[in-house]
Amino acid sequence: MKLINKAFKRTFIAVLDNNMDVSKNIKRIREVKKLSQKEVISAIGMGAAQYSRIESGKTDPSVSTLTKIAKALGVSMAELFTDRDILKDVNSIDTTLMERISLIDTLSKEEQKTIFSIMDAFLSKRKLKTTLKTVLNDIQ
């Protein structure tokens, strides 16, 4: 695992050295998704000044920070490095969903466990319905 992390970090540094403007992409994606800086900051647990320096290109974020930002924006790490011409449509996540996810993180472990159990139940129900529908279609 450490070898993968080292290789990833070397690639990450090489990409930054090739003037990929990650900061502009982060800001662009955030704006396309109609998220405020405050919402992203809340989701990643970072200070406003530090996040502002990342978006303005005054500081290079670490790999772990980029991972958090990508997750908060609902995009892959690769999309943070993609030119604007290539990335026409950003996968949008509802703002209220992002707010709710960040609030779940503030709950106690037991409350989180309860929420995740409820979510798992609904997802299992959905998978079961889909599987049964497929089987019924195959029979007919």
N, C-alpha and C positions, 0 to 999 in steps of 0.2 A: 504494500500500500504506500509506503514512504517513497518508493521509486516512482510510482505514478504521480504522487504529489510533487516531487522534484521536477519531473518531466513537464508537468502541467505549469509549474511556476516558471520554468525556463521559457516555455511557449508564451505564457502570459507576458513576461518581460519583453520577449522579442516582438510581440504584437504591439505593446506600448511604444517600443522604440521605433516601430515603423509608422509612427504618427497616426495610428488609429484613434480618432477622437471619441473615446468612450464617454467622456463627460458630456459632449453634445448629444450623443445618442441617448444617454440616461435622461437628460432633460427633455429631449424630443419625445421619447417614449412616455415619460411621465405626463407630459402635456397632452399627448394624443389620448391617453387614458383618462384625462381630466382629473388627475390626482394632484393634490397640493403637496408642496415639499413637506409640510407638517404631517400629512398622512403617511408618506413614505418614511419619514424620520421615526414616526411612532411605530411603524411596522418593523423597522430594523433596529430600533433602540440606539440611535446615534444622536449626538448633539447637533443642533441646527447649524452652528458655525462650521463644523467639520463637513456636514453634508453639502452645505453651500459651496465650500472650497472644492469638493469633488465635482459638483455640477458646473462650476465655473472653470474647471481645469487647472486650478491652482495647486492641487495635490492629487497624486495618483492613489487610488484606493487599493487596498490589499485584496488578495484573491477571496478571502473569507468575506470581506465587505461587499465585493462585487456579487458574490453568491447570494448574500442577504438582499441586496438591491434588486437583483434579477427576480428573486422569489417575491419580493414585495410588489414589483411591477407586473408579475405574472408572465414573465418571458424567460426564455432560456439564456444561459450565459452567452451563447453564440450570438443571440440577437442584440446583445449590448455592443458587439463588435462589428455588426453588419452595417454597411453603408446605407444611407437613407434611400437611395434609388432601388436597392435590392429589397429592402424591407418596406413594402408598400402598405401592408395592413398589419397592424400590431394586434396580437391576440388580446382582446380586451377582457378584463375582469371587472365586474360591477364594483364601483367604488364602495358601496355599502357592504359588499362581501369582504373587501379588504379591511374595512373598519371593524367588522365583526370578528374576523380572524385575529386581528391585532388585540382585540378585547378578550378573546378566548385565552390568549397567552397570559393575561393578568389574573385569571381565575386560579383557584386552588387546584391541586393535582386531582383531588376527588371530583370537583366540579368539571374539570376537563375530561376526566374519565367517563363521567356520566354523559357529557355531550358527545364524546366519541362513540360511546356505546349506542346512543340513539342514531347517530349518523351511520354506523355500521349496520344497524338493523334496517334502515331505509335502503342502504346500498345493497344489502343481501336480498331484500325483497325485490328490488329492481332487477338484480341479476337472475333471480329465480323466475320472475315473469318473462324475461327475455329468453331464458333457456327453455321454458315451457312453451312459449310461442314458437320458437324454432323447431322444437320436437313436434308440435301439432302441425306445423306447416310441412314438415318432412313426411308425416304420416299421411297427409291428404294428398 
